[in-house]
Amino acid sequence: MTLKNGVLDPQGKAIGHALNGLGFGSVGEVRQGKVIDLDLNETDATKAKASLKDMCEKLLANTVIEKYEIEIR
């Protein structure tokens, strides 16, 4: 999950500033995010994706300011 475009990302700004201070001058804008790994007892990928989407919408993501991606492996 990352913040949506246009939403201020103070952690990303701090990371970018720190990297520039360490000599990594080619670093531009930085967006900070998080990853949540879940194991599901579901063999149907379509059902798993629908369930994960529901989890994100109800609890895992603040969809007002965050965007999320679902990856099934």
CYANA upper distance limits for C-alpha pairs under 8 A (distance plus 0.5 A):
  1 MET  CA     33 GLY  CA      5.81
  1 MET  CA     34 LYS  CA      5.80
  1 MET  CA     35 VAL  CA      6.88
  1 MET  CA     61 ALA  CA      7.63
  1 MET  CA     66 GLU  CA      6.84
  1 MET  CA     67 LYS  CA      6.12
  1 MET  CA     68 TYR  CA      4.91
  1 MET  CA     69 GLU  CA      7.27
  2 THR  CA     31 ARG  CA      7.50
  2 THR  CA     32 GLN  CA      6.86
  2 THR  CA     33 GLY  CA      4.88
  2 THR  CA     34 LYS  CA      7.29
  2 THR  CA     66 GLU  CA      6.00
  2 THR  CA     67 LYS  CA      6.11
  2 THR  CA     68 TYR  CA      7.11
  3 LEU  CA      7 VAL  CA      6.70
  3 LEU  CA      8 LEU  CA      8.44
  3 LEU  CA      9 ASP  CA      7.53
  3 LEU  CA     31 ARG  CA      7.98
  3 LEU  CA     32 GLN  CA      8.27
  3 LEU  CA     33 GLY  CA      7.67
  3 LEU  CA     65 ILE  CA      6.14
  3 LEU  CA     66 GLU  CA      4.73
  3 LEU  CA     67 LYS  CA      6.54
  4 LYS  CA     65 ILE  CA      6.03
  4 LYS  CA     66 GLU  CA      5.58
  4 LYS  CA     67 LYS  CA      6.11
  7 VAL  CA     65 ILE  CA      7.18
  9 ASP  CA     13 LYS  CA      6.81
  9 ASP  CA     31 ARG  CA      7.05
  9 ASP  CA     32 GLN  CA      7.71
 10 PRO  CA     14 ALA  CA      6.67
 11 GLN  CA     15 ILE  CA      6.66
 11 GLN  CA     31 ARG  CA      8.26
 11 GLN  CA     32 GLN  CA      6.82
 12 GLY  CA     16 GLY  CA      6.61
 12 GLY  CA     29 GLU  CA      8.12
 12 GLY  CA     30 VAL  CA      5.29
 12 GLY  CA     31 ARG  CA      5.16
 12 GLY  CA     32 GLN  CA      5.35
 13 LYS  CA     17 HIS  CA      6.59
 13 LYS  CA     29 GLU  CA      7.83
 13 LYS  CA     30 VAL  CA      6.77
 13 LYS  CA     31 ARG  CA      8.12
 14 ALA  CA     18 ALA  CA      6.58
 15 ILE  CA     19 LEU  CA      6.63
 15 ILE  CA     30 VAL  CA      7.46
 16 GLY  CA     20 ASN  CA      6.67
 16 GLY  CA     27 VAL  CA      7.12
 16 GLY  CA     28 GLY  CA      7.46
 16 GLY  CA     29 GLU  CA      7.14
 16 GLY  CA     30 VAL  CA      6.06
 17 HIS  CA     21 GLY  CA      6.64
 18 ALA  CA     22 LEU  CA      6.75
 19 LEU  CA     23 GLY  CA      7.10
 19 LEU  CA     24 PHE  CA      5.89
 19 LEU  CA     25 GLY  CA      7.99
 19 LEU  CA     27 VAL  CA      7.64
 20 ASN  CA     24 PHE  CA      5.25
 20 ASN  CA     25 GLY  CA      5.39
 20 ASN  CA     26 SER  CA      8.19
 20 ASN  CA     27 VAL  CA      7.14
 21 GLY  CA     25 GLY  CA      8.37
 40 LEU  CA     48 ALA  CA      7.76
 42 GLU  CA     47 LYS  CA      7.88
 42 GLU  CA     48 ALA  CA      6.50
 43 THR  CA     48 ALA  CA      8.04
 44 ASP  CA     48 ALA  CA      6.67
 45 ALA  CA     49 LYS  CA      6.55
 45 ALA  CA     72 ILE  CA      7.86
 46 THR  CA     50 ALA  CA      6.73
 47 LYS  CA     51 SER  CA      6.59
 48 ALA  CA     52 LEU  CA      6.63
 49 LYS  CA     53 LYS  CA      6.58
 49 LYS  CA     70 ILE  CA      7.63
 49 LYS  CA     72 ILE  CA      7.88
 50 ALA  CA     54 ASP  CA      6.74
 51 SER  CA     55 MET  CA      6.77
 52 LEU  CA     56 CYS  CA      6.70
 52 LEU  CA     70 ILE  CA      7.81
 53 LYS  CA     57 GLU  CA      6.66
 53 LYS  CA     70 ILE  CA      7.98
 54 ASP  CA     58 LYS  CA      6.56
 55 MET  CA     59 LEU  CA      6.23
 55 MET  CA     60 LEU  CA      6.67
 56 CYS  CA     60 LEU  CA      4.91
 56 CYS  CA     61 ALA  CA      5.55
 56 CYS  CA     68 TYR  CA      8.25
 57 GLU  CA     61 ALA  CA      6.69
 57 GLU  CA     62 ASN  CA      8.08
 57 GLU  CA     63 THR  CA      7.21
 61 ALA  CA     66 GLU  CA      6.82
 61 ALA  CA     67 LYS  CA      7.90
 61 ALA  CA     68 TYR  CA      7.60
 62 ASN  CA     66 GLU  CA      5.97
 63 THR  CA     67 LYS  CA      6.75
